Amino acid sequence: MARTPMMAGNWKMNNTIAEAVVLTQEISNQYEKKEWDEAVEIVLCTPFTDLKPAKTVLDFDKVKIKVAAQNVYWEPSGAFTGEISVPMIKEIGCAYSIVGHSERRELFGETDEMVNKKVKALVGEGMGAIVCCGESLAVRDEGTTLEYVTAQVRAALAGLDAAEIAQCVIAYEPIWAIGTGRTATPEQADEVCAAIRETVAEAADAETAEGMRILYGGSMNPGNVDGLMAMENIDGGLVGGASLKAETFVQLIKACL
């Protein structure tokens, strides 16, 4: 089964509205419709305040670039000050939300149970979830990476049927490689992504697993993207720093073609 690669830019807590409009426009201006329309799925994961402005630019330019939230809450409404619901981001036009990013887990105490609730809320509204998983340097050094990461995947997908799991994308992010300039070797990354695919097959079925996009989320950049994208089980990237400049992000998009 041919999987359409995905290149998702995670802007994290960067870009005011004015800056977001400029960056989105710069990316849109380089969009090559004939080559990109069917060959790659491009997603901009922006701060909440930038979602509508970015979507407006993309809609005006009529380019097939999607927007996604970086986080979401699982309740549809209520007394949850500071939270944003799935119906809210759906109304803006988001196709996805990132769920369970390592920074959310480490800095804000998100648990596997919370991640599972968010995934269920998203797929229940017909949206996609970009589900993050990954190990710390301590886990890597202990030699328990595969057990640790696959347990996260099982927990995130618990209680979902095959059709709901098929709405998800999984991003493997070795935490020790985020923002450090270090990257897992393509072979190390592919080994974990292969284990993730096997776990999806156990949770759903072989067909769903074969169709699942698995992204690499550990400091992908123009210098390492070709090696990573050559791997059998890596279907794109969840990109941090390299997505904050149109030039480098477009280089990564082109590596998917």
N, C-alpha and C positions, 0 to 999 in steps of 0.2 A: 504494500500500500504506500503510495507516494504521500508524504506529509509536506504540507506547505510550511516552509520555515517562517518563523516569527522573529522580528527584531523589535524589542520593547525597550523604550528609553525611560528609566526611572529617574526623574529629576530630583527626587528626595525633597528636602526643604530649601529649594532654590527657585528663583525667578519670581519677581513681582509680575503683576498683570502686564505692564508695559514690556517687560523683558520677555515674558512668555509669548506675547503676540509677535515680537521680533523674531524669536527663535523658531516658532511655529511657521512663520512666513518664510524664513530662510530655508527650512526643510522642505516646505511645500513648493518653493520656487525651483527646487532641484528634482522634484518628483518626475519620473519618466514613465508616463502612463503605459506606453506600449510594452515596456520591459517589466514594470513592477506590478501592474494591476493583478495579475494572476499568479505571479511567481513568488511573492513574499507578502506576509501580513505585517504591517507596521503599526505600532501602538505607542502613543505618548502618554506616560503615566505621570500626571502633573499634580501639584498641590491642588486641594479643593478649589481655591480661589481662582486658579488658572484654567479649570476644566471648560467652563463656558466660553471664555475668550478664545482658547485654542480651538475648540469645536467650531466656533463661528468662522474663524479663518479657514479651517479645512473645508467646511461646507461651502463657503463662498468660492473657494478655488476648485471645488468638485474633485478633490483627490481622495483616494481610498486609503486614508490614514485614520486610525481610530484613536479615541482617547480612553483612558482608564484611570480610575482612582487608585491611590496608593494604600488605602485602608477603607474599611466600612464597618458599621455596627450591624449586629444580627437582628435587632428588633426593628419593625417597620416604622414605629413612631413611639412617642412617649416622653416621660420625664428623664431624659438622658442627656443632660447639659453637655454641650461640646461635641456630641457624636453626630455622625452623618449616616443616614439610612440607605438601604439599597434602592427603594423607590426614588429617593432624591437624586442619586447619581444616574439612575436609569432615565429619569426625565431629562437630565442634561444631555444624554446621548452616549453615556459610557457603554462600552462593549464588555469591559472587564473591571475587576478590581484586583490589585495585589492583595494577597492574604498571607499572613504569617511570615512576613519578611524578618530576617534575623535581627534587624534593629528593633522591630516591634516586640519580638520575643525577649531580647536581651535588655533593652532600655525601658520597656513599658510593661513587662511581665506577662505578655500573652502566652497562654498555655495551649497545648494541643487541643483541649476541649473548646477553647474559644475559637481557635482556627477552624475547627470542624463546624461550629455554629455559623461562622461567617460564610464558609463554603456552601452550606445548606441554604442559607438565606439568599445567596447569589443565584445558585442554580434553580431555586424555587421560583425566582422571578424571570427565569429564562436567560440569565446573564452568565458570563464566563468568569471563572476564578483563576488567577495566576497564583498557584499555590507554591510557596517557598519552603524549601527544606535544606538542611546543610549542617555540617559538623564544625565544631571548634578545633583549634590546634591540639588541645588536650585529647579530644576524642580521636583525632587522626593519629596522634602519637601512640595512643593505646592500641591501635589496630582494630578498633570497633566501628569504623566509619559505616560500613554497609549495614550493620545491625541497627545503628543509631538512625541513619537516614531513612531506611525502609520502615522503621517504627513510626517515624514522623508522617510518612506518606500514608501508612495504614490508618493512623489516627485521624488525619485530615479527611480521608475519604470514607470513614466509618459511617454506615447507615445509608450510603448512596447506592442507587442501582447503576447498571452499566450505562444507561442513557445519560444519567446525571454526571457520572464520572467523565463521560465523553465531552462534557461542556468545559472541562478543566484543562488547564495547561500547567505543567509542573516546572518549576525553576529550581535547579540545583545550585546552591550558593555555598561553596566552602567558605565558612566565615573567616577563616584565617587568610583568605585571599581578597577580602573586600576592603578597598581603600588602602591597601598596603603596597600595591604594586606587584605583589606576588600572585602567581596564578598556578592552579593545578596544571600538570602536564595534560595534553589532550588525552593521553591514555588513562591517566588517573581519573579524569572527569568522565570519560566514556565508561569506565568500569562501574562508577556509581550510577550513571544514567541507565546503564543496562540493568542494574539491580532494581532501579526504580521502575523500569518497564516491566520487569518480572513481577514486581509487587502489584502493579496495576492489573496485570493479567490475573493474579490471584483474587484481587478485589472485584474485578469485573469479568473480563474474558480476554482471550488472545486477540480478537479483532479490535477491541477497544484499546488494548495496550499497544498494538501495532500502529493505531491511528493517533496515539497520544503525542503531542508535541512536548518535548523535554528541552528546556533552555538551560544554558550555562550562565550563571550569575556571579562569577567571581573575577571582576576586573577584566572583562573582555575589552579589547582595544584593537586598533588596526594592525598592531604588530603580532597578535596571536590569533586573530579571528580565523584565518585560513586553516590553520592546524586544527582548531577546535571544530570548525564546520565540516572538516573532512571525516570526522568521526561518525560512525554508524548511528549512534543513539543521541547525538546532539543536533537539535533542530532549530537553533537560533540562540539569542541571548537576551537576558534581562540586564540591561546596561546602565551603569551609574554615571561616573564622571565623563565617559566618552560620549554620552548622549547630550551633554550640555553645550556642545558646539556642533553646529550643523555640519561642518566639514567632516568631522570624525564620525558622526553618526551616519552620515550618508555613505561613508566608506564601509561601515559595517553592514549597512543595508545591501550594498552592491556585492558584498562577499557571500550573500545568500543566493545570488542569482546563478 
